Amino acid sequence: MLKKSRISTGSKTQSDSFEFFIPSDITGILIAKFENLGGNTLAHLEFPLLVDRITTAEPQYSIPKWVKNNAGWWADGQIDDRTFADGIEFLIKQGIIVVPATESGEQGTDAVIPDWVRNNAKWWSEGQIDDRTFANGIEFLINVGIIVV
């Protein structure tokens, strides 16, 4: 509980202020109470403050640089879709590639990876797009069941 005594200036043109800091580990509803306003023991004010620490941080992606070689080989047709998908699946399960939690769809045996994912892999391997954009393609493959984690 923070207590601070202060006497108002009583001015109608000048505002009184009082500054306080809420520690970063505090969340929820806090009650601000002002008592003995204007020297009157019956005058008081009480109101809630909502401290909401919700963050809108972007998901974190962690993809080792050497995976770009595999993406480039796949994009160039040097390895087939299943080999690429199996490799990405293994890397995700081992924690080598980290993408946000995504629910896997039903695994398809004849699943074909769309051309736009191949294009993303090529561009990513050449440094033309960032990890997040490439990871979006991986998330799509997980959602449709081509990669199962």
MARBA-191844 format. One record per residue (C-alpha): x negated, y, z; residue in three letters. Coordinates in steps of 0.5 Angstrom, whole numbers, plus 500, padded with zeros to 3 digits. Layout:
N
XYZALA ...
//
This chain:
149
500500500MET 497507498LEU 499513502LYS 497520501LYS 500526504SER 501532500ARG 504539501ILE 508542495SER 506548492THR 514550492GLY 513553485SER 518552480LYS 514554475THR 508550477GLN 508543477SER 505539483ASP 501532481SER 498526484PHE 494521481GLU 493514483PHE 490508479PHE 493501479ILE 488495479PRO 488491473SER 490485476ASP 497488479ILE 503487474THR 510487476GLY 515492479ILE 512497484LEU 516502488ILE 514509488ALA 517513495LYS 516520496PHE 519522503GLU 519528507ASN 520532501LEU 520540502GLY 519539509GLY 526536510ASN 526529513THR 532527510LEU 529529503ALA 526523500HIS 526520493LEU 524512491GLU 524509484PHE 521503481PRO 515503476LEU 514497471LEU 507495470VAL 507491464ASP 500488462ARG 502484455ILE 497485450THR 498484443THR 491481442ALA 490478435GLU 488471435PRO 481469435GLN 478464430TYR 472461430SER 469458424ILE 462456423PRO 458459417LYS 456452414TRP 463450413VAL 463455408LYS 459451404ASN 464445404ASN 470450402ALA 466452396GLY 464445394TRP 472443395TRP 474450391ALA 469448385ASP 472441385GLY 465437388GLN 470434393ILE 477432393ASP 483435397ASP 483429402ARG 476429403THR 476437404PHE 483436409ALA 480430413ASP 473434414GLY 477440416ILE 482436421GLU 476433424PHE 472440425LEU 479442428ILE 479436433LYS 472437435GLN 473444437GLY 468446431ILE 473450428ILE 478454432VAL 485456430VAL 491458434PRO 495453436ALA 500451430THR 505445430GLU 503440425SER 509438420GLY 510431418GLU 504428414GLN 505427407GLY 501421403THR 501425397ASP 500432399ALA 497437394VAL 493443397ILE 496449393PRO 491453389ASP 492459393TRP 488455399VAL 483453394ARG 482460391ASN 482463399ASN 476457400ALA 472460394LYS 473467396TRP 471465403TRP 465461401SER 463467397GLU 464472403GLY 470476399GLN 475474405ILE 474474412ASP 475468417ASP 482470419ARG 485470412THR 481463411PHE 484460417ALA 491462415ASN 490457409GLY 488452414ILE 494454419GLU 499453413PHE 496446411LEU 497444418ILE 504446418ASN 506442412VAL 502436415GLY 496436410ILE 492437416ILE 494433422VAL 491436429VAL 
//
